[in-house]
Amino acid sequence: MTPTSSWDDKEWATFRKWLKSMLEMGEVKVSFVKKDGDKRVMKCTLDPSLLPKKPITETKTPRKISDATLAVYDLTAKGWRSFTIKSVTQISFTI
């Protein structure tokens, strides 16, 4: 699937929801343009079986969740990263 800049906000929201569901099922390669203009391909996931085990800790202030970005686990860097949904240029995954 290749997103297009002509999409309206509703289409981007649907794409974000769909992409998140794909990430929750396994590994996805996401190509996007970083804020500095560099192109990046990231092998990432939200699949609980692929995420690192982390103890639950209490935070003093809840983290703000943005619909414009998506936080994912980078399988290559082994850390959490995020990207702007509208900067995605291509995604690929294996079923």
Residue pairs with C-beta under 8 A, 6 or more apart in sequence:
1 15
1 90
1 91
2 89
2 90
2 91
3 12
3 15
3 86
3 88
3 89
3 90
5 86
7 15
12 85
12 86
13 67
15 85
15 88
16 67
16 70
16 85
19 28
19 30
19 70
19 85
19 88
19 91
20 46
20 70
22 28
22 91
22 93
23 44
23 45
23 46
23 47
23 70
23 72
24 46
24 47
24 48
25 47
26 45
26 47
26 50
26 93
26 94
27 43
27 44
27 45
27 47
27 50
27 75
27 93
27 94
28 43
28 44
28 45
28 91
28 92
28 93
29 41
29 42
29 43
29 44
29 91
29 92
29 93
30 41
30 42
30 44
30 72
30 83
30 88
30 90
30 91
31 39
31 40
31 41
31 88
31 89
31 90
31 91
32 39
32 40
32 42
32 83
32 84
32 87
32 88
32 89
33 39
33 40
33 87
33 89
34 40
34 83
34 87
35 84
35 87
39 89
40 83
42 72
42 74
42 76
42 81
42 83
43 74
43 75
43 76
44 72
44 73
44 74
44 75
44 81
45 51
45 72
45 73
45 75
46 72
46 73
50 73
50 75
51 73
52 73
52 78
67 85
68 84
68 85
68 86
69 82
69 83
69 84
69 85
70 82
70 83
70 85
71 80
71 81
71 82
72 80
72 81
72 82
72 83
73 79
73 80
73 81
74 80
74 81
